[in-house]
Amino acid sequence: MLTLHCPYCGVQADETDLQPGGQAHLKRFGPGSSDDQFEDYMFMRENPKGVHFERWRHAYGCGKWFLAARCTATLEVFGTYPAQTTKPPQDICDKITAKRPGWTWGDFA
């Protein structure tokens, strides 16, 4: 079972207390964006077998959104952090590269 640490209330919550919210760190385009940019934002998502950054909501707890780095193949969690963070904290990226040398994903390697 997937267990994530809520960075706001400090609870170790299992997946029955959480609500998934999809991929984290998406680039959102504002007014004046092209149709192609909007299409990419709406429909183009990473779906790796391996490390992935995701949005989660502590639905049956504090109710706040947070971000998590985890492996989709093994459910190994590398860390969680507040949703207002624009890129993963360096310590989480260091944990990932320590276990998976040569790992790259987006601009977060």
N, C-alpha and C positions, 0 to 999 in steps of 0.2 A: 504494500500500500504506500502511496506517495504521502510523505509528511513534509510540510514546509513550515519554517519559522516566520511568524508575522513580525516584521520589523517595528510595527507600531505598538502592539499590545504585548509582545514578547511570548506569545503562546506558540507551542509546537502543535500545529493543526494538521489533522489528516485530511485526505481529499474529500471526505464527506462534509467537512466544514467549509470547504473552499469552492469558489466558482471560477472556472478558467475564463480568460479574456483574450486569448490569442497571442499573436506575436508582439513582443515589446520593441521599442525603439523604431517605430515606423516614422518615416518622414511625411508629415502632413503638409499639403499644399493649400494655400489660401486663395482668395479671390484673384482672378486673372490667370489661374493655372490652365494649362492646356488639357485637352481631353485625354491625351496619353498619360499625363501626370496623374490625373484623377483616376483613370483606369488602373494604373499601377498601384496607387494607394488603396483602391477598393478591392482589387482581386489578386494582385501578385504578392504571395507570401512565401517565406522560406519554409521548407518542410524537411529539415535535415534528419538523417539518422545519426544522432550524436548530440553534441552540445547545442542548446537552443535557449534563447532568452524569451521569457513569456510574462504575460500579465496575469495576475491572480487577485481575486477579491476574497477577503476573509468574511464570507457571507454570514456565517453563524457565529461570528465573534464581533470584532470592532466594526466590521463593514467597510473597511478601507481597502483600496487597491494598492498592490505592491508588485514588484518585479522579482523574477527568479531566474537563475541560471541552472539548468539541469540537463542531464543526458536523456534523450528520448528513448534510447535503447535499453538503458539499465536502471532508469529512474534515480540515478545518483544526483544529489543536489549539491551544487557548488556554493550556493549562497542566495540570500534574498536581500533586497534593498528597497528603499522608498520609491514610489511611482514617479515622483517629481525629478528623479535623477535622469540626466540626459544620456549618460553612457554608464556601463557597468563600473563599479569601483575597481581600482587596480588590484586589490587583494583577491577579488574573485577571478579576475583574468589570470593572475599568477597561479591560483589553485588549479585552474583549467590547464594552463600550459605545463604545470608540473606533472599532471597526470596524463596529459596528451601532448607530448612534444610535437611541435610543428603545426599545432591547431591554429586555424584562422577562421574568422567569421566576420563579415562586414568590415568595419573599421575598428573592431574591438580586440584584435590579436595582440 
